[in-house]
Amino acid sequence: MTYPSLQKNISIIFNRNFPHDILSWSEAYPSGFGKNAKVLTTKAYRTHAVMSDYWGKNNLKDLNLREELGLTK
């Protein structure tokens, strides 16, 4: 996806098969102004996946689930 007004490009890589889960994404955008502007790129890759009823997992007792996803507490 390209957002010309923001000078931003976003690329999302997903599984073609159901459930079409996102595997990675990248985002490129300018930082700075004029001749000194540089294009910065952010990349993210999925490292863990859990099939869960996530809408019910929003209490402090569920913090340990963040570790299962490779996230910090």
Contact map, one row per residue, 1 for C-alpha under 8 A:
1110000011100000000000000000000000000000000000000000000000000000000000000
1111001111000000000000000000000000000000000000000000000000000000000000000
1111111110000000000000000000000000000000000000000000000000000000000000000
0111111100000000000000000000000000000000000000000000000000000000000000000
0011111100000000000000000000000000000000000000000000000000000000000000000
0011111100000000000000000000100000000000000000000000000000000000000000000
0111111110000000000000000000110000000000000000000000000000000000000000000
0111111111000000000000000011110000000000000000000000000000000000000000000
1110001111100000000000000011100000000000000000000000000000000000000000000
1100000111110000000000001111000000000000000000000000000000000000000000000
1000000011111000000000001110000000000000000000000000000000000000000000000
0000000001111100000001111100000000000000000000000000000000000000000000000
0000000000111110000001111000000000000000000000000000000000000000000000000
0000000000011111000111110000000000000000000000000000000000000000000000000
0000000000001111111111100000000000000000000000000000000000000000000000000
0000000000000111110100000000000000000000000000000000000000000000000000000
0000000000000011111100000000000000000000000000000000000000000000000000000
0000000000000011111110000000000000000000000000000000000000000000000000000
0000000000000010111110000000000000000000000000000000000000000000000000000
0000000000000111111111000000000000000000000000000000000000000000000000000
0000000000000110011111100000000000000000000000000000000000000000000000000
0000000000011110000111111000000000000000000001000000000000000000000000000
0000000000011110000011111000000000000000000011000000000000000000000000000
0000000000011100000001111100000000000000001111000000000000000000000000000
0000000001111000000001111110000000000000001110000000000000000000000000000
0000000001110000000000011111000000000000111100000000000000000000000000000
0000000111100000000000001111100000000000111000000000000000000000000000000
0000000111000000000000000111110000000011110000000000000000000000000000000
0000011110000000000000000011111000000011100000000000000000000000000000000
0000001100000000000000000001111100001111000000000000000000000000000000000
0000000000000000000000000000111110001111000000000000000000000000000000000
0000000000000000000000000000011111011100000000000000000000000000000000000
0000000000000000000000000000001111111000000000000000000000000000000000000
0000000000000000000000000000000111111000000000000000000000000000000000000
0000000000000000000000000000000011111000000000000000000000000000000000000
0000000000000000000000000000000111111100000000000000000000000000000000000
0000000000000000000000000000011111111110000000000000000000000000000000000
0000000000000000000000000000011100011111000000000000000000000000000000000
0000000000000000000000000001111000001111100000000000000000000000000000000
0000000000000000000000000001111000000111110000000000000000000000000000000
0000000000000000000000000111100000000011111000000000000000000000000000000
0000000000000000000000000111000000000001111100000000000000000000000000000
0000000000000000000000011110000000000000111110000000000000000000000000000
0000000000000000000000011100000000000000011111000000000000000000000000000
0000000000000000000000111000000000000000001111100000000000000000000000000
0000000000000000000001110000000000000000000111111000000000000000000000000
0000000000000000000000000000000000000000000011111000000000000000000011000
0000000000000000000000000000000000000000000001111100000000000000000111000
0000000000000000000000000000000000000000000001111110000000000000000010000
0000000000000000000000000000000000000000000000011111000000000000000110000
0000000000000000000000000000000000000000000000001111100000000000000000000
0000000000000000000000000000000000000000000000000111110000000000000000000
0000000000000000000000000000000000000000000000000011111110000000000000000
0000000000000000000000000000000000000000000000000001111111000000000000000
0000000000000000000000000000000000000000000000000000111111000000000000000
0000000000000000000000000000000000000000000000000000111111000000000000000
0000000000000000000000000000000000000000000000000000111111100100000000000
0000000000000000000000000000000000000000000000000000011111110100000000000
0000000000000000000000000000000000000000000000000000000011111110000000000
0000000000000000000000000000000000000000000000000000000001111110000000000
0000000000000000000000000000000000000000000000000000000000111111000000000
0000000000000000000000000000000000000000000000000000000011111111110000000
0000000000000000000000000000000000000000000000000000000000111111111000001
0000000000000000000000000000000000000000000000000000000000001111111100001
0000000000000000000000000000000000000000000000000000000000000111111110000
0000000000000000000000000000000000000000000000000000000000000111111111111
0000000000000000000000000000000000000000000000000000000000000011111111111
0000000000000000000000000000000000000000000000010100000000000001111111100
0000000000000000000000000000000000000000000000111100000000000000111111100
0000000000000000000000000000000000000000000000110000000000000000011111110
0000000000000000000000000000000000000000000000000000000000000000011111111
0000000000000000000000000000000000000000000000000000000000000000011001111
0000000000000000000000000000000000000000000000000000000000000011011000111
